[in-house]
């Protein structure tokens, strides 16, 4: 992991002073992929979705995002 990197300003978020790095860090690439899949699916609250891969880390991320 890098200490610093160059990013497009539209994708940057200011971290409040005093917030520890671990709490301010982003979700991993796999977590973002899971989130984007749910957003792109246009599923509405109250609708059913299938969460494949029961018991693994990505399943837990999908479950968390879909609540």
C-alpha positions as CSV (number, residue, x, y, z in Angstrom):
1,X,0.0,0.0,0.0
2,X,1.2,3.5,-0.9
3,X,1.5,6.4,1.4
4,X,0.4,8.7,-1.4
5,X,-0.9,8.5,-4.9
6,X,-2.2,10.8,-7.7
7,X,-6.0,10.6,-8.3
8,X,-8.6,12.5,-10.3
9,X,-10.1,15.1,-8.1
10,X,-13.6,13.9,-8.8
11,X,-12.8,10.6,-7.1
12,X,-11.1,12.1,-4.1
13,X,-12.7,12.6,-0.6
14,X,-11.3,14.9,2.1
15,X,-10.5,12.9,5.2
16,X,-11.4,14.9,8.4
17,X,-8.6,15.7,10.7
18,X,-8.2,13.1,13.5
19,X,-9.8,10.3,11.6
20,X,-7.4,7.3,11.6
21,X,-6.2,5.9,8.3
22,X,-7.8,2.5,8.9
23,X,-11.2,4.0,9.4
24,X,-10.8,6.4,6.4
25,X,-9.6,3.8,4.0
26,X,-11.7,2.7,1.0
27,X,-13.3,-0.6,0.4
28,X,-11.1,-3.0,-1.7
29,X,-11.6,-3.4,-5.4
30,X,-13.7,-6.5,-4.9
31,X,-16.0,-4.7,-2.5
32,X,-16.5,-1.8,-5.0
33,X,-17.2,-4.4,-7.8
34,X,-19.9,-5.9,-5.6
35,X,-21.4,-2.5,-4.8
36,X,-21.4,-1.4,-8.5
37,X,-23.1,-4.6,-9.5
38,X,-26.0,-3.9,-7.1
39,X,-26.2,-0.3,-8.2
40,X,-26.2,-1.2,-11.9
41,X,-28.9,-3.9,-11.4
42,X,-31.5,-1.2,-10.6
43,X,-32.9,-3.4,-7.8
44,X,-35.2,-1.4,-5.6
45,X,-35.7,-1.8,-1.8
46,X,-38.1,-4.7,-1.1
47,X,-37.1,-6.6,-4.2
48,X,-35.4,-10.0,-4.1
49,X,-31.8,-10.7,-5.2
50,X,-29.7,-13.9,-5.3
51,X,-26.4,-13.8,-3.3
52,X,-24.2,-16.5,-4.7
53,X,-21.1,-17.6,-2.8
54,X,-22.7,-18.0,0.6
55,X,-20.1,-17.7,3.4
56,X,-17.3,-15.9,1.7
57,X,-16.1,-12.4,2.1
58,X,-17.7,-11.1,-1.1
59,X,-21.0,-12.6,-0.1
60,X,-20.8,-10.6,3.1
61,X,-20.1,-7.4,1.2
62,X,-23.1,-8.0,-1.1
63,X,-25.3,-8.7,1.9
64,X,-24.1,-5.5,3.7
65,X,-24.6,-3.3,0.6
66,X,-28.1,-4.8,-0.2
67,X,-29.5,-4.0,3.3
